[in-house]
Amino acid sequence: MQAQRNGDISFWYADIGGTPKPRAPLPGNTEVDVAIVGAGYTGLWTAYYLKQAQPDLRIAVLEREWAGFGASGRNGGWLSGGFGWSREKYLKTSTRHAVKDMQKAMAGTVDEVIRVAEHEGIDADIRRVGNLTVATNQPQLARARDEFAGIREWDFDPARIQWLDQAAFSARINVKNALGGYVINGQARVQPAKLVQGLAKAVERLGVPIYEQTAVTKIEPGVVSTTRGTVRAETIIRATEGFTAGIPGEERTWLALNSAQIVTEPVPDALWKEIGWEGHELLGDTAHAYCYAQRTREGRITMGGRGVPYRFNSRTDVNGQTQDATIQSLHAILTRLLPQVAHLRIDHAWCGVLGVPRDWCTTVGLDPKTRIGWAGGYVGLGVSSSNLSGRTLTDLILNRDTDLVRLPWVNRKVRPWEPEPFRWLGVHAMYRLYRMADEREEKGLPRSSKLAAFADRLTGH
């Protein structure tokens, strides 16, 4: 199966008529109160909340390409408010109550993003939906039950999550061999490019300049060096997520993990009746090399997964182009879950990178001595988490004593990744073991494969 288009940043931009014309670059040396490096969700949310909190604050956003070039314009459109990181790792430096508070704050981002979108007139195809997780073999079913029990135990509102038996799940989406699963309510589907482009315009309306085509070459206390001039600022925020390794001195801070997607042609109404999916839910599974999918505004299906997981030395893709083998792999996942759509054309394929800390847990913070802050390492949950980052960074920058600045992800330090070639070997070994584990389970292994457990230990996942 070949895609009609490969790359061109993402389908989400093709959906709105193409990529935007870049804004003007930094005109030369300047001085501001806050310099934000990166014009994705994190940088834009930070600028938005900062300017609203203190309108006289001088803020500049610096972007190497254009706003929404990275993961913010390429992701799966899951406005989940989810908590996909290890609670146990946060507990090592915090309390159970604080971790629950963090989960509640993350979940609250769904309502907050929708509130801002409505207030700012951002039409991002937002639709409130549930998030379905399906199990299609016995080991997956056991993991789904464990995940369900864990979420119920930790969640601030256990009523948000419900177990679905085989019949109840199939009534939602007619997934082949579905044995059951669970649904988490209170989430939403979005069109990522529409959201990030609308947010960029909202930030500009507040009076914050976004300087595009301006590559940052160095970050030091009080100074950001770029290809277009020097920006002096009391506070500097690094909001570069999967592109962080490209900044000198940050090569081992976060690993640039690749994720890819495909999207079908519009699904005919008759076929939708066969598939179901009338609730437009988000859809994932409990395979070790898991997938993520959504039903789009115009009735297409997107399917995402890891593909080739990591490029040597955290190199990034070229304008979203992905490998043919990745397209084949994603199509195989799609047709395994929904064989009804096997004949449909694949209209677009693309990929992007997301940031992964060494312990696979997201962080946000501000060094009070250097006044250099950061947020990210979302490990795929950035659509919602970036909003909480923006609000938290605002409180940290303005030295506000709030509940947000006391959450366990704030100012949490993580050791760097190993130098190459060790991290390349480790990540590729992990995903190879995941694929082998999934293959064995699909062939009838009655329990979760020990290969996956070894892969987790290998990389600290």
Secondary structure as UniProt FT lines:
FT   STRAND          3..6
FT   HELIX           11..14
FT   TURN            15..17
FT   STRAND          30..37
FT   HELIX           41..53
FT   TURN            55..56
FT   STRAND          59..62
FT   TURN            67..68
FT   HELIX           71..73
FT   STRAND          78..79
FT   HELIX           87..91
FT   TURN            92..93
FT   HELIX           96..120
FT   STRAND          127..135
FT   HELIX           138..154
FT   HELIX           158..160
FT   STRAND          161..165
FT   HELIX           166..172
FT   TURN            176..177
FT   STRAND          180..189
FT   HELIX           192..205
FT   TURN            206..207
FT   STRAND          210..211
FT   STRAND          216..220
FT   TURN            221..222
FT   STRAND          223..226
FT   TURN            227..228
FT   STRAND          229..238
FT   HELIX           241..246
FT   TURN            248..249
FT   TURN            251..253
FT   STRAND          255..264
FT   HELIX           269..275
FT   TURN            278..279
FT   STRAND          282..285
FT   STRAND          292..295
FT   TURN            297..298
FT   STRAND          301..305
FT   HELIX           312..314
FT   TURN            319..320
FT   HELIX           324..337
FT   HELIX           339..341
FT   TURN            342..343
FT   STRAND          346..356
FT   TURN            358..359
FT   STRAND          363..366
FT   TURN            368..370
FT   STRAND          372..376
FT   TURN            379..380
FT   HELIX           382..397
FT   TURN            398..399
FT   HELIX           404..406
FT   TURN            408..409
FT   TURN            420..421
FT   HELIX           422..442
FT   TURN            443..444
FT   HELIX           450..459
//
